[in-house]
């Protein structure tokens, strides 16, 4: 796919053009967000405490369009659905303009991945816009996740409204000739003697008031929890609406680690599964664009990206980390191999100034994209 000839149309198309053609609502939103922020950078926030995670998201958020998390790495994760760590990440995502990608790599039978996605203490689907799947279990895992997301989507933007009314009934309410619906009477219970009550004096009891409790489901227009963290409209990123309710899936199709066991046949099966679930699958974790058929418009997100020190030439690949990770630069991954979003972790987090380094990665990746589509900044 990275040969200069026989390029797929998406290789030269701008993100704005692709936004107008893609059917997936979340992919459409992401393409437009990328154009707005002039960013195709994803931060891999591999930190080990909730405080670090929220701090990193707040400080690096302006430079990125996706924040990749591993919630099971994080000590002190607050699982409260409205005010916990996931909800706080959501508030930061709206403020700074990025999507949350939980790098869960679901890889089990269908019923298990559905529960891992929608249930348990984390309830990943509530706060992560995007998740990913390992296709080793087969296409059934993709189908199962799509079904779970569809069920969640069908009810998530509704909330229970409870109303309580108190009033004194009028005598007509107890008219013996009331035309209320009739019911088949149950057998009359055995009559019991009246309880002893010295204050009764033979008088009949009366109804003073009736309390009516009514519950109904009503739509919630905003994709945020109605009873969540207090925030005003001014805390929504300017220039674009909030993300849609729809969730998205990335399929792990290729890896950047040395000696990985992924084969061409496995990658091709991933592409086929994506085409069969285009209303849920946004794209791939891959080392290159995997769009090949005319109608393909999948997003490729690529880990294993690192820049050489400031001032060095941004060309080719650079040394790995000694633990199997192999690195390439934005100019190669985006400019030559057709990846859309680079995923960077330690290259930013371990820098002397992570915010400054995030901006350097953003500029380099965006320049590689502009060169790819033939547009100079």
C-alpha positions in Angstrom: 0.0 0.0 0.0 2.9 2.4 0.5 4.1 2.2 -3.1 4.0 5.5 -4.9 1.7 4.1 -7.6 -1.8 2.8 -7.3 -2.7 5.1 -4.4 -6.2 4.9 -3.0 -8.2 8.1 -3.4 -8.2 8.7 0.3 -4.4 9.0 0.2 -4.7 12.4 -1.5 -8.0 13.5 -0.1 -8.2 16.1 2.6 -9.8 15.3 5.9 -12.5 17.8 5.1 -13.3 16.0 1.9 -13.3 12.6 3.6 -15.7 14.0 6.3 -18.2 14.8 3.6 -18.1 11.2 2.2 -17.8 9.0 5.3 -21.0 7.5 6.7 -19.9 6.8 10.3 -21.1 9.8 12.4 -18.1 9.6 14.8 -15.6 9.3 11.9 -17.2 12.3 10.3 -16.9 14.3 13.6 -13.2 13.2 14.0 -12.2 14.3 10.4 -13.8 17.7 11.0 -12.2 18.1 14.4 -8.8 17.3 12.8 -9.3 20.0 10.2 -10.4 22.5 12.8 -7.5 21.9 15.2 -5.0 21.2 12.4 -4.0 18.1 14.4 -3.7 14.4 13.6 -2.1 13.5 16.9 -3.2 11.0 19.5 -1.6 10.9 22.9 -1.1 7.5 24.5 -1.6 8.5 28.1 0.1 5.6 29.7 0.3 6.9 33.3 -0.4 5.1 36.5 -2.6 7.4 38.6 -5.9 9.2 38.0 -4.4 12.5 39.0 -1.6 12.2 36.4 -4.1 11.1 33.7 -6.4 14.1 34.3 -3.4 16.5 34.5 -2.0 15.2 31.2 -5.3 15.3 29.5 -5.8 18.9 30.6 -2.3 20.1 29.6 -1.9 18.2 26.3 -5.6 18.3 25.3 -5.2 21.4 23.1 -2.7 19.7 20.8 -4.5 16.4 20.2 -7.6 15.0 18.7 -7.6 11.6 20.5 -6.6 10.6 24.0 -5.7 6.9 24.3 -6.2 5.4 27.7 -5.6 2.2 29.6 -7.9 2.5 32.5 -6.6 -0.7 34.1 -3.2 0.9 34.5 -4.6 3.7 36.6 -4.5 3.6 40.4 -7.2 5.6 42.0 -9.7 5.4 39.1 -13.0 6.6 40.4 -15.7 4.5 38.9 -18.7 6.8 39.7 -20.6 7.1 36.4 -21.5 10.8 36.8 -18.6 12.3 38.7 -15.7 9.8 38.4 -12.6 9.7 36.3 -14.4 8.8 33.1 -16.8 11.7 33.5 -14.0 14.1 34.3 -12.1 12.9 31.2 -15.3 13.6 29.2 -15.5 17.1 30.5 -11.9 17.7 29.5 -12.5 16.2 26.1 -15.4 18.6 25.5 -13.4 21.6 26.7 -10.2 20.9 24.7 -11.8 19.1 21.7 -10.6 15.5 21.6 -12.1 12.0 21.6 -11.4 9.3 24.2 -10.0 6.0 23.0 -9.8 3.2 25.5 -7.2 0.8 24.3 -8.9 -2.3 25.6 -8.1 -4.7 22.8 -11.2 -6.9 23.4 -10.3 -10.4 22.5 -12.8 -13.0 23.8 -16.1 -14.7 22.9 -19.0 -12.4 22.0 -21.0 -12.5 25.3 -17.8 -11.8 27.3 -16.7 -8.8 25.3 -20.2 -7.4 25.5 -20.1 -7.4 29.3 -16.6 -6.1 29.3 -17.7 -3.2 27.2 -21.0 -2.2 28.8 -21.0 -3.6 32.4 -18.6 -4.1 35.3 -17.1 -1.4 37.4 -15.7 0.6 34.5 -18.6 0.7 32.1 -16.2 1.6 29.3 -18.9 2.4 26.8 -20.2 5.3 29.0 -17.1 7.4 28.7 -14.9 6.1 25.8 -15.9 7.2 22.3 -13.7 4.6 20.7 -12.5 1.1 21.7 -10.6 -1.5 19.8 -10.8 -5.2 19.2 -8.3 -8.0 18.7 -9.7 -10.1 15.9 -8.2 -13.4 17.0 -11.6 -14.7 18.2 -13.0 -13.9 14.8 -15.6 -11.6 13.3 -18.2 -12.6 16.0 -16.4 -10.4 18.5 -17.0 -7.4 16.2 -20.6 -8.3 15.7 -21.1 -8.7 19.5 -19.6 -5.3 20.3 -21.7 -3.6 17.6 -24.8 -5.2 19.1 -23.9 -4.0 22.6 -23.2 -0.5 21.3 -26.5 -0.4 19.5 -28.5 -1.4 22.6 -26.6 1.2 24.7 -27.2 3.8 22.0 -31.0 3.1 21.9 -31.4 4.2 25.5 -28.5 6.2 26.6 -29.8 9.6 25.6 -32.9 9.1 27.8 -33.1 9.9 31.5 -35.8 9.0 34.0 -38.0 11.9 35.0 -39.8 11.5 38.3 -42.8 13.6 39.2 -44.7 13.5 42.5 -48.2 15.0 42.9 -50.2 15.3 46.1 -53.9 16.1 46.3 -57.2 15.4 48.0 -59.6 13.3 46.0 -63.2 14.5 45.4 -66.2 12.4 46.1 -66.7 11.7 42.4 -63.5 9.7 42.4 -65.2 7.1 44.5 -68.5 7.0 42.7 -69.8 3.4 42.7 -70.9 3.9 39.1 -67.4 5.0 38.0 -66.7 3.8 34.4 -63.1 2.9 35.2 -61.7 -0.3 33.7 -63.0 -3.5 35.3 -60.9 -6.3 36.6 -61.7 -9.9 37.4 -62.2 -9.9 41.1 -60.1 -12.2 43.3 -61.9 -14.5 45.8 -63.1 -12.5 48.8 -60.8 -12.9 51.8 -62.2 -14.4 54.9 -63.7 -11.6 57.0 -61.7 -10.7 60.1 -63.1 -9.0 63.2 -62.3 -5.3 63.2 -59.3 -4.3 65.2 -59.8 -2.9 68.6 -59.5 0.9 68.5 -60.8 2.9 71.4 -60.7 6.1 69.4 -62.7 4.8 66.4 -66.1 5.3 68.0 -67.7 3.5 65.1 -66.8 6.2 62.5 -65.7 5.3 59.0 -62.2 6.1 57.9 -61.6 8.8 55.3 -58.9 9.5 52.7 -57.2 12.8 53.4 -54.9 12.9 50.4 -53.4 10.8 47.6 -49.7 10.9 46.5 -49.0 10.0 42.9 -45.5 9.0 41.8 -44.9 9.1 38.0 -41.8 8.1 36.2 -41.1 8.5 32.4 -38.2 8.4 30.0 -37.4 11.7 28.3 -34.8 12.4 25.7 -31.6 14.2 26.6 -30.2 16.2 23.7 -26.6 16.6 24.9 -24.1 13.7 24.9 -23.1 14.4 28.5 -24.6 13.1 31.6 -27.5 15.2 32.8 -26.5 14.9 36.4 -22.8 15.0 35.9 -20.0 17.5 36.5 -21.2 21.1 36.5 -20.0 23.0 33.5 -21.2 25.7 31.3 -21.6 25.9 27.5 -18.4 28.0 27.4 -16.5 24.9 28.3 -17.3 23.2 25.0 -14.6 23.5 22.3 -15.3 26.4 20.0 -16.0 25.8 16.3 -17.6 22.3 16.5 -20.6 20.7 18.2 -20.3 18.0 20.9 -19.4 14.5 19.6 -22.3 12.3 18.5 -23.8 9.6 20.7 -22.6 6.8 18.3 -19.6 4.8 19.4 -16.7 3.6 17.2 -14.5 0.6 16.9 -11.0 0.2 15.7 -9.7 -3.2 14.6 -6.1 -4.2 15.6 -4.9 -5.1 12.1 -1.1 -4.6 12.4 1.3 -4.0 15.1 4.5 -2.0 15.5 6.3 -4.4 17.8 9.2 -6.6 16.5 8.4 -10.3 16.0 4.7 -9.9 16.3 2.7 -12.9 14.9 0.2 -11.0 12.8 0.0 -12.4 9.3 -1.2 -10.9 6.0 -4.2 -13.3 6.2 -5.2 -12.0 9.6 -4.9 -8.3 8.4 -7.1 -9.1 5.3 -9.7 -10.7 7.6 -9.7 -7.5 9.7 -10.4 -5.5 6.6 -13.2 -7.8 5.6 -14.8 -7.5 9.0 -14.6 -3.7 8.9 -16.4 -3.6 5.5 -19.1 -5.8 6.9 -19.6 -3.5 9.9 -19.1 -0.1 8.4 -21.7 1.6 10.6 -19.6 0.7 13.7 -16.0 0.2 12.6 -14.2 3.5 12.1 -10.9 2.0 11.0 -7.8 0.3 12.1 -4.8 0.3 14.4 -2.2 -0.4 11.6 1.1 0.6 10.2 -0.3 2.0 6.9 -3.6 2.8 5.3 -5.6 -0.3 4.6 -8.1 1.3 2.2 -8.0 -0.6 -1.1 -11.5 -0.9 -2.5 -13.1 2.2 -4.0 -15.7 2.6 -1.2 -13.2 2.2 1.7 -12.7 5.3 3.9 -11.3 3.8 7.1 -9.2 5.8 9.5 -5.7 4.4 10.1 -4.2 5.2 13.5 -0.5 4.2 14.0 1.6 3.7 17.1 5.3 3.5 17.1 5.9 7.1 16.1 8.9 9.1 17.4 10.8 12.2 16.4 14.6 12.5 16.6 15.9 15.2 18.8 15.1 18.8 17.9 17.3 19.9 15.0 17.9 16.5 13.5 16.4 15.5 10.1 12.9 13.9 10.3 13.6 11.0 8.0 13.2 7.2 8.2 13.0 5.1 11.3 14.9 5.5 14.5 16.0 3.1 17.2 13.5 1.1 19.2 13.1 0.9 23.0 14.8 -2.4 23.5 11.5 -4.0 24.5 10.3 -4.8 21.0 8.8 -1.4 20.1 10.0 -0.1 16.7 9.7 3.5 15.8 9.1 5.5 12.7 8.7 9.3 12.1 5.6 11.2 11.1 6.9 11.9 7.6 7.2 8.1 6.9 4.0 7.0 8.6 1.7 9.8 7.4 3.5 11.0 4.3 4.6 7.7 2.8 2.5 5.0 4.3 -0.8 6.9 4.4 -1.6 6.7 8.1 -4.1 9.4 9.3 -3.3 9.7 13.0 0.0 9.1 14.8 -0.1 7.7 18.3 2.7 9.0 20.6 3.3 8.2 24.2 6.7 8.3 25.8 8.1 10.6 23.2 5.8 13.3 24.7 5.3 12.2 28.3 9.0 11.9 29.0 10.1 15.1 27.4 11.4 18.0 29.5 8.3 19.9 28.5 5.5 17.6 27.4 3.3 20.5 26.2 6.0 21.9 24.0 6.9 18.4 22.6 3.2 17.7 21.9 3.1 20.8 19.8 6.2 19.7 17.9 4.7 16.3 17.1 1.4 18.0 16.1 3.2 20.3 13.7 5.3 17.5 12.2 2.4 15.2 11.7 0.2 17.9 10.2 3.0 19.0 7.8 3.4 15.3 6.7 -0.4 15.2 6.0 -0.3 18.4 4.0 2.6 17.2 2.0 0.7 14.0 1.3 -2.3 15.7 -0.1 -0.2 18.3 -2.0 -1.1 21.3 0.1 1.7 23.4 1.6 1.1 25.2 5.0 
